[in-house]
Amino acid sequence: MLMIAPSILAADFAKLGEEIRSAEAAGADWIHIDIMDNHFVPNLTFGAPVVKAVRSATALTFDVHLMTERPETLFPAMVDAGADRLTVHAEACVHLHRTVHQIRELGLPAGVALNPHTPLAVLDHVLEDIDLLLIMTVNPGFGGQSFIPGMLPKIRELRSRLNALGRPDVHIQVDGGITDETAPLVREAGANVLVAGSYFFGHSDRRQAVASLKA
């Protein structure tokens, strides 16, 4: 099932609750929330208090993407704030297997993200334990970047490996430069959750934006 997850990194922060309600009305499936710490990535966004403040704006899944060092220190606050899913970066986790199981012990689906330069091999010992794999199609840290076409073979290889393991249920999410032009490419490669920030929130007709990504 194809799902669209608008990233509120591209939303108008002055009216964040209204922007989230707009995404739901447009037909979005999840709300993607990028948490950046100005250490793991060169940007600072927001934390658990903001997530908690906008939780009442929608019943949609809050898909929290932790682009932070020591992400495990944020898990309790994010769960308390209303996160429905947590994704951590393999590059930020000294003990990735342990971190994944910490998420599962909290009762949430566990996701792992890979930066463009990171090989799939780092997932070898956690593929049986995760619910979602996020392939970054830009270098993380800023919105509005251009899609990196070289990530398409990586997505195809990942989908092939998951199918071979008997895990077609694992979501492959892509984040970065997703538009109506790049969406068909990543879908054909095997992705089923598309994160769209600038394309969605900058579109004059957000319902049409979702329809275009799903077309």
Backbone torsions as a table, in degrees:
resi	resn	phi	psi	omega
1	MET	NA	126.3	179.2
2	LEU	-79.6	132.7	179.6
3	MET	-128.7	144.8	179.3
4	ILE	-112.1	129.2	-177.2
5	ALA	-125.6	89.9	177.4
6	PRO	-59.0	135.2	178.6
7	SER	-92.1	120.4	-177.8
8	ILE	-73.6	-0.5	172.5
9	LEU	-59.2	-28.3	-179.0
10	ALA	-96.9	2.0	-178.7
11	ALA	-79.7	169.3	174.7
12	ASP	-81.8	107.7	-175.4
13	PHE	-64.2	-21.0	-179.5
14	ALA	-70.7	-18.6	179.4
15	LYS	-140.6	54.9	-171.4
16	LEU	-64.2	-41.6	178.2
17	GLY	-60.9	-43.1	178.7
18	GLU	-64.6	-38.4	178.9
19	GLU	-64.5	-40.1	178.7
20	ILE	-66.7	-41.5	177.1
21	ARG	-63.9	-34.6	176.9
22	SER	-64.2	-39.3	178.0
23	ALA	-64.3	-42.1	177.9
24	GLU	-63.3	-44.4	-179.9
25	ALA	-63.6	-27.6	-179.1
26	ALA	-79.8	-9.6	178.5
27	GLY	104.0	14.3	177.8
28	ALA	-63.8	153.5	-179.5
29	ASP	-99.1	-41.8	177.3
30	TRP	-129.0	163.5	169.0
31	ILE	-110.9	119.9	-177.6
32	HIS	-92.8	126.6	-174.8
33	ILE	-120.4	110.5	-178.2
34	ASP	-90.3	113.1	177.4
35	ILE	-100.4	115.3	-177.8
36	MET	-120.3	142.3	-171.2
37	ASP	-113.2	3.4	-178.6
38	ASN	65.6	16.5	175.2
39	HIS	-125.2	-59.4	176.8
40	PHE	-67.6	-36.1	175.3
41	VAL	-129.1	155.9	-176.0
42	PRO	-83.7	51.9	178.0
43	ASN	-157.6	158.8	178.6
44	LEU	-130.3	124.3	-178.3
45	THR	-110.6	-98.1	-176.5
46	PHE	-148.1	174.5	-177.0
47	GLY	-126.1	-161.6	-174.8
48	ALA	-58.9	-37.1	-179.9
49	PRO	-59.7	-37.6	177.8
50	VAL	-69.7	-42.5	177.3
51	VAL	-57.7	-45.3	-179.9
52	LYS	-64.5	-36.6	-177.6
53	ALA	-66.4	-31.5	-176.8
54	VAL	-101.1	0.9	-178.4
55	ARG	-58.3	-34.9	-177.4
56	SER	-74.7	-7.1	-177.0
57	ALA	-74.3	-19.5	-176.3
58	THR	-160.8	158.1	172.9
59	ALA	-97.4	0.5	179.3
60	LEU	-63.8	155.7	178.0
61	THR	-59.6	128.1	172.4
62	PHE	-91.1	107.8	-177.1
63	ASP	-97.7	97.6	-171.3
64	VAL	-94.7	120.1	-177.2
65	HIS	-106.9	108.1	-174.8
66	LEU	-91.1	98.9	174.5
67	MET	-95.2	68.5	-172.4
68	THR	-140.9	155.5	168.0
69	GLU	-75.3	151.2	-179.6
70	ARG	45.6	56.8	-176.2
71	PRO	-59.8	-27.8	-177.3
72	GLU	-61.1	-23.9	179.6
73	THR	-70.0	-17.6	-178.3
74	LEU	-96.4	-9.5	-173.5
75	PHE	-56.6	-51.5	-176.9
76	PRO	-59.1	-42.7	-178.9
77	ALA	-66.2	-38.4	-179.7
78	MET	-69.1	-39.1	176.1
79	VAL	-63.1	-45.7	178.8
80	ASP	-62.1	-32.5	-178.9
81	ALA	-76.0	-16.5	177.4
82	GLY	114.4	15.4	177.1
83	ALA	-63.6	138.4	176.8
84	ASP	-101.5	-24.0	179.2
85	ARG	-141.9	147.2	176.9
86	LEU	-128.1	131.8	176.3
87	THR	-124.6	130.8	179.1
88	VAL	-116.3	159.5	176.8
89	HIS	-89.5	131.4	176.9
90	ALA	-56.9	-35.8	-177.3
91	GLU	-67.4	-20.4	-176.6
92	ALA	-97.2	-3.5	-173.9
93	CYS	-110.4	117.4	176.7
94	VAL	-67.4	-39.3	-179.8
95	HIS	-122.8	81.6	-173.0
96	LEU	-61.4	-42.6	-179.2
97	HIS	-59.4	-45.3	179.5
98	ARG	-63.2	-42.7	-178.2
99	THR	-64.0	-42.6	177.6
100	VAL	-59.2	-43.4	-178.9
101	HIS	-71.5	-27.1	174.2
102	GLN	-63.4	-38.6	177.3
103	ILE	-65.2	-45.8	-178.7
104	ARG	-63.7	-35.5	179.1
105	GLU	-66.8	-22.1	176.0
106	LEU	-83.2	-3.8	177.4
107	GLY	88.4	13.1	-178.6
108	LEU	-109.7	152.2	172.4
109	PRO	-65.0	141.5	-176.7
110	ALA	-102.8	131.7	176.8
111	GLY	-121.3	149.6	176.2
112	VAL	-127.7	131.8	179.4
113	ALA	-106.6	147.0	176.5
114	LEU	-124.2	130.7	172.3
115	ASN	-68.8	162.4	-176.7
116	PRO	-53.9	-36.4	-176.0
117	HIS	-82.8	-9.6	-172.8
118	THR	-84.9	125.5	-178.4
119	PRO	-74.2	156.9	179.0
120	LEU	-65.2	-19.8	-177.2
121	ALA	-58.5	-25.0	-179.2
122	VAL	-67.3	-13.4	-179.3
123	LEU	-91.7	-2.2	-170.7
124	ASP	-52.3	-35.3	-173.9
125	HIS	-105.7	13.1	177.2
126	VAL	-128.8	-1.9	-176.0
127	LEU	-59.3	-28.4	-179.8
128	GLU	-78.2	-10.2	-170.5
129	ASP	-111.7	-2.0	-172.4
130	ILE	-115.7	158.2	-176.7
131	ASP	-106.5	-20.6	-175.1
132	LEU	-148.8	140.9	173.3
133	LEU	-123.1	124.6	-178.6
134	LEU	-104.5	116.1	175.6
135	ILE	-96.7	114.7	177.8
136	MET	-73.7	125.6	179.2
137	THR	-104.6	12.5	165.2
138	VAL	-143.8	168.1	171.4
139	ASN	-77.0	128.3	-171.4
140	PRO	-67.9	154.6	174.5
141	GLY	133.0	-25.9	-178.5
142	PHE	-143.5	149.1	173.0
143	GLY	-84.7	168.9	173.2
144	GLY	77.4	15.8	-179.9
145	GLN	-85.1	164.5	-179.3
146	SER	-86.6	141.6	178.8
147	PHE	-59.0	138.7	177.3
148	ILE	-98.4	104.8	-176.2
149	PRO	-59.5	-27.2	-179.0
150	GLY	-64.0	-8.0	178.2
151	MET	-82.3	-13.5	-178.0
152	LEU	-61.9	-45.8	176.0
153	PRO	-60.7	-32.6	178.6
154	LYS	-65.3	-41.8	178.0
155	ILE	-64.5	-43.9	179.9
156	ARG	-61.3	-44.5	179.8
157	GLU	-63.0	-41.1	179.6
158	LEU	-63.5	-45.5	179.7
159	ARG	-62.3	-39.4	178.2
160	SER	-62.7	-42.9	179.7
161	ARG	-65.4	-41.0	178.9
162	LEU	-64.9	-41.9	178.3
163	ASN	-63.4	-40.8	-179.9
164	ALA	-65.3	-30.9	178.4
165	LEU	-82.1	-3.8	-175.3
166	GLY	74.4	29.7	-179.7
167	ARG	-121.1	52.2	177.7
168	PRO	-67.4	-11.3	-179.5
169	ASP	-76.1	-16.5	-178.3
170	VAL	-71.3	129.0	178.8
171	HIS	-72.1	138.3	166.7
172	ILE	-109.5	114.8	-178.4
173	GLN	-104.7	143.9	175.2
174	VAL	-123.6	143.4	-175.0
175	ASP	-142.6	117.7	175.5
176	GLY	128.4	113.3	175.7
177	GLY	69.6	26.6	-178.8
178	ILE	-83.7	122.5	178.2
179	THR	-137.6	-177.0	176.9
180	ASP	-67.1	-15.9	177.7
181	GLU	-87.5	-37.5	-178.5
182	THR	-89.2	-21.9	-179.0
183	ALA	-57.4	-46.1	178.9
184	PRO	-61.8	-30.7	-178.7
185	LEU	-68.5	-45.4	-178.4
186	VAL	-74.4	-31.6	176.2
187	ARG	-64.8	-44.2	179.0
188	GLU	-63.0	-32.3	-179.6
189	ALA	-74.3	-19.5	176.7
190	GLY	126.2	2.4	178.4
191	ALA	-78.1	147.9	178.7
192	ASN	-130.7	-2.4	174.6
193	VAL	-127.1	116.5	-175.8
194	LEU	-109.2	121.7	175.3
195	VAL	-91.8	124.3	-179.5
196	ALA	-130.1	120.5	-179.9
197	GLY	-105.3	-80.3	-176.7
198	SER	-60.1	-39.8	-179.0
199	TYR	-61.9	-44.8	-177.2
200	PHE	-72.4	-56.2	-173.5
201	PHE	-73.6	-16.6	177.0
202	GLY	-94.4	-1.2	-177.1
203	HIS	-79.7	141.3	-180.0
204	SER	-71.3	-22.8	179.3
205	ASP	-133.1	96.4	-172.7
206	ARG	-68.8	-30.9	174.8
207	ARG	-64.5	-39.4	176.8
208	GLN	-67.6	-33.9	177.8
209	ALA	-60.7	-45.6	177.8
210	VAL	-63.7	-44.4	179.8
211	ALA	-60.8	-39.1	-179.7
212	SER	-66.7	-38.8	179.0
213	LEU	-68.7	-30.3	-179.2
214	LYS	-91.2	-11.6	-172.9
215	ALA	-64.3	NA	NA
